[in-house]
């Protein structure tokens, strides 16, 4: 193994670790947004955007480490399914909140 191969393996490890750490940072930012923002809609926005990006970076970092195409495709499939699930659940929660706001204001007038 020559110096170039050693450098590439070290670079691969650093890129993968950086992506995984960035994914964790985005997860943390989404959690802070969930706890700190004032209303439901801004909380949902912060949580879904940050967590989707965090999961994408985490999966990309894990794909970078794997040598198997099957495992890489499974990780990407997990990310895509989570993207769809979070979009649908966020939409349903927001629609229900809007519905509750409209029905609560009708009863007051």
matplotlib code that plots the C-alpha trace (Angstrom):
import matplotlib.pyplot as plt

x = [0.0, 1.5, 1.2, -1.6, -3.8, -3.3, -4.2, -7.4, -8.4, -7.9, -9.8, -12.7, -12.9, -12.9, -15.5, -17.8, -17.3, -17.9, -21.2, -22.4, -21.5, -23.2, -26.3, -26.3, -25.9, -29.0, -30.9, -30.0, -31.0, -34.4, -34.9, -34.0, -36.4, -39.1, -38.6, -38.0, -40.3, -43.6, -46.3, -47.1, -46.4, -42.9, -42.2, -43.3, -41.2, -38.1, -38.4, -39.2, -36.7, -33.8, -34.5, -34.8, -31.5, -29.9, -31.1, -29.9, -26.4, -26.3, -27.3, -24.8, -22.1, -23.0, -23.2, -19.7, -18.4, -20.1, -18.7, -21.9, -24.3, -27.2, -26.6, -26.2, -29.5, -31.2, -29.9, -31.1, -34.5, -34.7, -34.1, -36.6, -39.3, -38.6, -38.9, -42.3, -43.5, -42.4, -44.0, -47.3, -47.4, -46.4, -49.2, -51.8, -50.8, -50.9, -54.3, -55.8, -54.4, -55.9, -59.2, -59.3, -58.5, -61.4, -63.9, -62.9, -63.3, -66.7, -68.0, -66.9, -68.7]
y = [0.0, 3.3, 6.8, 7.7, 4.8, 5.7, 9.3, 8.2, 5.9, 8.7, 11.1, 8.7, 8.3, 12.0, 12.7, 10.0, 11.2, 14.8, 13.9, 11.8, 14.6, 17.2, 15.0, 14.9, 18.7, 19.1, 16.7, 18.8, 22.0, 20.5, 19.5, 22.9, 24.4, 22.1, 23.2, 26.9, 28.1, 29.7, 28.0, 24.7, 25.7, 27.0, 24.0, 21.6, 23.6, 23.5, 19.9, 18.4, 20.5, 20.0, 16.3, 15.5, 17.1, 15.5, 12.1, 12.6, 13.6, 10.7, 8.2, 9.7, 9.4, 5.8, 5.1, 6.6, 3.9, 0.9, -1.3, -3.0, -1.6, -3.4, -1.7, 1.7, 1.3, 0.3, 3.4, 5.6, 3.9, 4.5, 8.2, 8.4, 6.7, 8.9, 12.0, 10.9, 10.0, 13.2, 15.3, 13.5, 13.5, 17.2, 18.0, 16.1, 17.7, 21.2, 20.6, 19.4, 22.4, 24.7, 22.9, 23.2, 26.9, 27.5, 25.5, 27.2, 30.7, 29.8, 28.9, 32.2, 34.5]
z = [0.0, -1.0, 0.4, -2.0, -1.0, 2.6, 2.0, 0.2, 3.0, 5.6, 3.4, 3.0, 6.8, 7.3, 4.7, 6.1, 9.7, 8.7, 7.0, 10.0, 12.4, 10.2, 10.1, 13.9, 14.1, 11.9, 14.0, 17.1, 15.3, 14.5, 18.1, 19.3, 16.8, 18.1, 21.6, 21.0, 18.3, 19.4, 17.4, 15.8, 12.2, 12.8, 14.9, 12.2, 9.6, 11.7, 12.6, 9.2, 7.2, 9.7, 10.3, 6.6, 5.9, 8.9, 7.9, 4.4, 5.5, 8.0, 5.3, 2.8, 5.4, 5.9, 2.2, 1.9, 4.3, 2.8, 0.1, -0.8, -3.4, -1.7, 1.6, -0.1, -1.9, 1.3, 3.1, 0.3, 0.3, 4.1, 3.5, 0.7, 2.8, 5.7, 3.4, 2.2, 5.7, 7.3, 4.5, 4.8, 8.5, 8.7, 6.1, 8.1, 11.4, 9.9, 8.2, 11.4, 13.3, 10.7, 10.9, 14.7, 14.4, 12.0, 14.1, 17.3, 15.8, 14.4, 17.8, 19.2, 16.7]

ax = plt.figure().add_subplot(projection="3d")
ax.plot(x, y, z, "-o")
ax.set_aspect("equal")
plt.show()
